[in-house]
Amino acid sequence: MGALLRFSGFGEIGAGPLARLTLSRLRFVGRTVLDFALPPRCPVCFAPTDAHHAVCGICWGRMPLIAEPVCAVTGAPLPLPSPNGAISPAALAKPPRYRRARAAALYHGPARTLIQGLKYADRHDCAVPMAAWMARAGCGLLKEADLIVPVPLHWRRQLARRFNQSAVLADRLGRVAEKPVAHDVLLRKRATRQQVGLTAAQRSTNVSGAFIVKQSAKNRVEGRTVLLIDDVVTTGATIDACVKAMLRSGAAHVDVLSFARVVQGEEITI
């Protein structure tokens, strides 16, 4: 027998429709109280908005979202006109280890503000719109993924920061796509210097050999299509080191999804 609600004078009433109606009203009341106590604000500029986690019209118009055409491999924007499936000269000259990469936005303007808010100011509210844009940009990658893996922090850095921003995004994407998220597969085995201020060559040297797949988790990677999640891709050195470790452990394919990416010629400040 299903759950029952008992009301004085009415006996026992089936709780299905009534319970759903009650919960709906409770949610409405809860949202009303929350909106009154904490009015919805744009996560970028804090201007009033109609809903929580919604970006205001001005910041929406300034958001540097990446649109087609993009490189079929790296996801970098291509000049117009470019045919579908075109591959950028950079990807042809130096093919990456990953199969495909996609990003939702370029790393400047409101996109940079959201990343820095999440990463350095503990503003987990920024992850809500970020993950939503990532899900749209990487819908094909999410559909094909067997496993979602965030780029890990070294344990000392995570202890100091208290959370891993890539893991926060990965968890949200896993819920949206209904795909498993593995936090214990990829390990940053040694602490590395902060990448800020390093050249592309220095970044590559800095993270070389820094990542491994745990011995106990190799069976979760072997033969699978893994989707690697990061907040922002700059030179791709960190991503390359992570992909290399998973391919060595038998992953069939590794795709990459990030919220933002730095394109060639842009200043690297993160």
C-alpha positions in Angstrom: 0.0 0.0 0.0 1.2 3.5 -0.8 1.9 6.2 1.7 -1.1 7.6 3.4 -1.9 11.0 4.8 -4.3 11.2 7.8 -6.5 14.3 8.1 -8.9 14.9 11.0 -12.4 14.4 9.9 -11.5 12.9 6.5 -10.0 9.6 7.4 -7.1 8.2 5.3 -6.5 9.8 2.0 -4.2 8.4 -0.7 -1.0 10.5 -0.6 -0.1 10.4 -4.3 -1.8 13.4 -6.0 -2.4 15.2 -2.7 1.2 14.8 -1.6 2.5 16.1 -5.0 0.2 19.1 -4.7 1.4 19.8 -1.2 5.0 19.5 -2.2 4.4 21.8 -5.2 2.9 24.4 -2.9 5.8 24.1 -0.4 8.3 24.6 -3.2 6.4 27.7 -4.3 6.4 29.1 -0.8 10.1 28.2 -0.4 11.0 30.0 -3.7 8.9 33.0 -2.7 10.7 33.3 0.7 14.1 32.8 -0.9 13.4 35.4 -3.5 12.3 37.9 -0.8 15.3 37.2 1.5 17.8 36.8 -1.3 16.5 38.5 -4.5 17.9 36.9 -7.7 21.0 38.6 -9.0 23.1 38.2 -12.1 26.1 36.1 -11.2 28.4 38.3 -13.3 27.4 41.9 -12.4 24.9 41.4 -9.5 22.2 43.3 -11.3 18.6 42.2 -10.4 17.2 39.3 -12.6 14.0 37.4 -12.9 15.4 34.1 -11.7 18.3 32.8 -9.6 21.4 31.9 -11.5 20.2 33.8 -14.6 22.6 36.2 -16.4 21.2 39.7 -17.0 20.5 40.9 -20.5 23.6 43.2 -20.6 26.0 40.4 -19.5 24.2 37.9 -21.8 24.9 40.3 -24.7 28.6 40.5 -23.7 29.0 36.8 -23.1 31.6 35.5 -25.7 29.9 32.3 -26.5 31.5 30.1 -29.2 29.3 29.6 -32.2 29.8 27.5 -35.4 31.9 27.2 -37.4 34.4 25.6 -35.1 37.3 23.2 -35.7 36.0 19.6 -35.7 38.9 18.5 -33.5 39.8 21.4 -31.1 36.5 23.3 -31.0 38.4 26.5 -31.7 36.4 29.1 -33.7 37.0 29.1 -37.4 36.8 32.1 -39.8 33.7 32.5 -41.9 32.9 30.9 -44.2 34.1 27.4 -43.2 32.5 24.1 -44.1 31.1 21.7 -41.5 33.7 19.3 -40.3 36.6 21.6 -41.2 39.8 21.1 -39.2 42.0 24.1 -38.2 45.6 24.4 -39.5 46.9 24.2 -35.9 45.1 20.8 -35.4 46.4 19.5 -38.7 49.9 20.6 -38.0 49.9 19.2 -34.4 47.0 16.8 -33.8 46.1 16.7 -30.1 46.0 13.5 -28.1 42.3 13.9 -27.4 39.7 13.0 -30.0 37.5 16.1 -29.8 37.3 19.2 -27.6 34.5 21.7 -27.1 34.2 24.9 -25.0 31.2 27.1 -24.4 32.9 30.5 -24.4 36.1 32.4 -25.0 38.0 33.4 -21.9 37.3 37.1 -21.6 34.5 39.4 -20.4 31.7 37.8 -18.4 33.1 34.3 -19.0 36.3 35.2 -17.2 34.3 36.8 -14.4 32.3 33.6 -13.9 35.4 31.4 -13.9 37.3 33.6 -11.4 34.2 33.9 -9.2 33.9 30.1 -9.0 37.6 29.4 -8.8 38.9 32.1 -6.4 35.8 33.4 -4.6 34.0 30.2 -3.7 31.0 31.3 -5.7 29.4 28.0 -6.5 26.4 29.8 -7.9 28.5 30.6 -11.0 28.7 26.9 -11.8 25.0 26.7 -12.6 25.0 28.8 -15.8 28.5 27.6 -16.6 27.4 24.0 -16.6 24.3 24.8 -18.6 26.3 26.4 -21.4 28.8 23.6 -21.3 26.0 21.0 -21.7 24.8 22.8 -24.8 28.3 23.2 -26.3 29.2 19.6 -25.6 25.9 17.8 -26.0 27.4 15.4 -28.6 30.3 14.6 -26.3 28.1 14.0 -23.3 25.9 11.6 -25.3 28.9 9.5 -26.3 30.6 9.5 -22.9 30.8 6.4 -20.8 32.5 8.2 -17.9 33.0 11.9 -16.9 36.3 12.7 -15.2 37.3 16.2 -13.8 40.8 17.4 -14.0 42.1 16.9 -10.5 43.9 19.3 -8.2 46.8 18.2 -6.0 45.5 17.3 -2.6 47.4 20.2 -0.9 45.9 22.7 -3.3 42.4 21.3 -2.9 42.8 21.4 0.8 43.7 25.1 0.6 40.9 25.9 -1.9 38.5 23.5 -0.2 37.0 22.3 -3.5 37.9 21.5 -7.1 36.1 23.8 -9.5 36.3 21.3 -12.3 34.8 18.6 -10.1 31.9 21.0 -9.3 31.2 21.4 -13.0 31.6 17.7 -13.7 29.0 16.8 -11.0 26.5 19.2 -12.5 27.1 17.8 -16.0 26.8 14.3 -14.8 23.3 15.0 -13.3 22.2 16.7 -16.5 23.4 13.9 -18.8 22.7 11.1 -16.3 26.3 9.8 -16.7 28.6 8.6 -14.0 31.2 11.0 -12.7 34.5 9.6 -11.3 36.5 11.7 -8.9 38.9 8.9 -8.0 40.2 7.8 -11.4 42.7 10.5 -12.3 45.3 11.5 -9.7 47.7 14.5 -9.7 50.6 12.7 -8.2 52.8 15.7 -7.6 52.3 19.3 -6.9 53.1 21.7 -9.8 53.7 25.4 -10.0 50.8 27.6 -10.6 50.4 27.9 -14.4 49.7 31.7 -14.2 52.5 33.6 -16.0 54.1 30.6 -17.6 54.7 30.3 -21.3 53.2 27.4 -23.3 56.5 25.5 -23.2 56.9 26.1 -19.5 53.3 25.0 -18.8 54.0 21.8 -20.7 57.1 21.0 -18.8 55.4 21.9 -15.5 52.7 19.3 -15.8 54.6 16.6 -17.7 54.1 13.3 -15.9 52.0 15.0 -13.2 48.9 12.8 -13.7 48.3 9.1 -13.5 45.3 6.8 -13.4 45.0 5.0 -10.1 45.9 1.3 -10.5 42.6 0.4 -8.8 40.6 2.5 -11.3 42.2 1.3 -14.6 39.3 -1.1 -15.2 36.9 1.8 -15.2 38.8 3.6 -17.9 39.9 0.6 -20.1 37.9 0.5 -23.4 35.7 3.4 -22.4 35.0 6.8 -23.9 36.0 9.3 -21.2 34.9 13.0 -21.1 37.5 15.1 -19.3 36.1 18.3 -17.7 38.0 21.5 -17.0 37.0 25.1 -16.3 39.2 26.7 -18.8 41.7 25.4 -21.4 44.7 27.7 -22.0 47.6 26.2 -23.9 46.2 22.7 -23.4 49.2 21.4 -21.5 47.2 20.2 -18.5 44.6 18.6 -20.7 47.3 16.9 -22.8 49.0 15.4 -19.7 45.6 14.1 -18.4 44.6 12.6 -21.8 48.0 10.9 -22.1 47.6 9.2 -18.7 44.1 7.9 -19.6 45.1 6.7 -23.0 48.0 4.8 -21.5 45.6 3.1 -19.1 43.5 1.8 -22.0 40.8 4.5 -22.6 39.3 4.0 -26.1 38.8 7.7 -26.6 39.2 10.9 -24.5 37.1 14.0 -25.3 37.4 17.3 -23.5 34.7 19.8 -22.4 35.5 23.1 -20.8 33.5 26.2 -20.0 36.0 28.5 -21.7 39.1 28.4 -23.8 41.9 30.8 -24.7 42.4 31.1 -28.4 45.8 31.8 -30.1 46.9 35.4 -29.7 44.9 36.0 -26.5 46.8 36.9 -23.3 47.0 34.0 -20.8 46.1 35.3 -17.3 45.0 32.1 -15.6 
